[in-house]
Amino acid sequence: MRKGLAVLVAVFALMAASCTGHITGGGFVLDAAEAGKANFGFNLNCDSLEDSKGHVTYHDKSEGLKASGTVTACLPDGAVGTWTPQGKSTFVGGTFVVTVVDNGEPGTADTFSITLYDGAVFLSTVVYENEGILLGGNIQNHDA
């Protein structure tokens, strides 16, 4: 498991001036083993902290991880939600924090970060984390 690169900011992880808006994205970053690609996709709508919805998918082949999650809350520096493993996996479900940053077009400086926990965020064990600058794809803040 690789721990923090300094290049990222943080549900899903989405960094914006506020925690409201519509943000979408997809693409890939270097996987946690730094041997290949980790693919992701997401759709996030945050009208307020109480009215948050969205979905995230993430696949890191080198770690045997394929996860799908539902956003349950938006935070000023991201979003949190629950996730479940998909297909054959040695991982169990729990909560996630995803952070994304839209650094403009065409997406070459955008960043993505994901941390998976085996239970409630901050009250459980980190079972996986990865972050990086997009090597392909784009993150789009539709309200910016």
C-alpha positions in Angstrom: 0.0 0.0 0.0 1.4 3.4 -1.0 0.9 6.4 1.3 0.4 10.0 0.3 1.9 11.9 -2.5 2.1 15.6 -1.9 0.5 16.5 -5.2 -3.1 15.8 -4.2 -5.8 17.5 -2.4 -8.8 15.6 -1.3 -15.3 12.2 -1.6 -15.1 11.1 -3.5 -12.6 13.2 -3.7 -13.6 16.4 -5.1 -12.1 19.7 -4.2 -14.0 22.8 -4.9 -14.4 26.2 -3.4 -17.5 25.0 -1.7 -19.2 21.7 -1.2 -22.0 22.3 -3.7 -22.1 21.6 -7.4 -22.0 18.9 -10.1 -18.7 17.2 -10.7 -18.0 14.3 -13.1 -14.9 12.5 -14.2 -13.2 9.4 -15.4 -9.8 8.3 -16.4 -6.8 6.6 -14.9 -3.8 7.2 -12.5 -0.8 5.1 -11.8 -1.9 2.1 -9.7 -0.8 1.7 -6.1 2.0 -0.7 -7.0 3.2 1.9 -9.6 3.2 -0.9 -12.2 0.1 0.0 -14.3 -3.2 1.8 -14.4 -5.9 2.3 -11.9 -9.2 3.3 -13.6 -11.9 5.4 -12.1 -15.2 7.0 -12.9 -17.6 9.2 -10.9 -20.7 11.4 -10.9 -21.3 13.7 -7.9 -24.1 16.1 -7.1 -23.9 18.1 -3.9 -26.7 20.6 -3.3 -25.9 20.7 0.4 -24.3 18.5 3.0 -27.7 16.9 3.6 -28.5 16.5 -0.1 -25.6 14.6 -1.6 -25.7 11.9 -4.1 -23.3 10.3 -6.5 -21.5 7.1 -7.5 -17.9 6.1 -7.9 -16.2 3.1 -9.5 -12.6 2.2 -9.1 -10.4 -0.7 -10.5 -6.8 -1.4 -9.6 -5.8 -4.7 -11.4 -2.4 -4.9 -9.7 -4.1 -5.1 -6.3 -7.1 -7.2 -7.4 -9.4 -4.4 -6.4 -12.7 -3.5 -8.2 -15.0 -1.4 -6.1 -18.2 0.5 -6.5 -19.5 3.1 -4.1 -22.3 5.4 -3.3 -21.8 8.9 -2.0 -23.5 9.6 1.3 -22.1 13.1 2.2 -20.1 15.9 0.6 -17.5 17.7 2.5 -15.7 21.0 1.8 -12.7 19.0 0.6 -14.4 16.0 -0.8 -17.1 13.4 -0.3 -17.6 10.2 1.7 -19.7 7.2 1.1 -20.0 3.4 1.3 -18.3 1.0 -1.0 -18.6 -2.7 -1.9 -16.1 -4.9 -3.7 -17.1 -6.2 -7.1 -16.3 -9.6 -8.6 -13.6 -11.8 -7.0 -11.9 -9.7 -4.3 -10.1 -10.2 -1.1 -11.3 -6.8 0.1 -14.4 -6.3 2.2 -16.7 -3.3 2.0 -16.7 -0.2 4.2 -16.5 3.5 3.6 -14.4 5.7 1.3 -13.1 9.2 0.9 -12.5 10.3 -2.6 -10.9 13.6 -3.5 -10.7 15.1 -7.0 -9.4 18.4 -8.3 -10.3 20.0 -11.6 -7.2 22.0 -12.5 -8.6 23.2 -15.9 -8.7 21.8 -19.4 -7.8 19.4 -20.8 -7.4 17.5 -17.6 -3.7 16.8 -17.7 -3.1 18.4 -14.3 -6.3 17.1 -12.6 -5.8 14.9 -9.6 -7.7 11.9 -8.0 -7.3 10.4 -4.6 -9.1 7.4 -3.0 -8.9 5.9 0.5 -10.9 2.8 1.4 -11.7 1.9 5.0 -13.0 -1.4 6.3 -15.6 0.3 8.5 -16.6 3.9 9.4 -14.2 6.6 8.1 -11.5 7.5 10.7 -12.8 4.8 13.1 -11.4 1.9 11.1 -8.4 0.6 9.2 -7.3 1.9 5.9 -7.3 -1.1 3.6 -6.3 0.7 0.4 -5.2 4.2 -0.8 -4.0 5.7 -3.9 -3.6 9.1 -5.4 -2.0 10.9 -8.4 -2.2 13.2 -11.3 -4.4 11.9 -14.1 -2.4 10.1 -16.8 -5.6 10.0 -19.0 -9.1 11.3 -18.7 -10.6 14.5 -17.2 -12.4 15.8 -14.1 -15.0 18.4 -14.8 -16.6 20.8 -12.3 -19.7 21.8 -14.2 -20.4 24.7 -11.8 -17.0 26.4 -12.1 
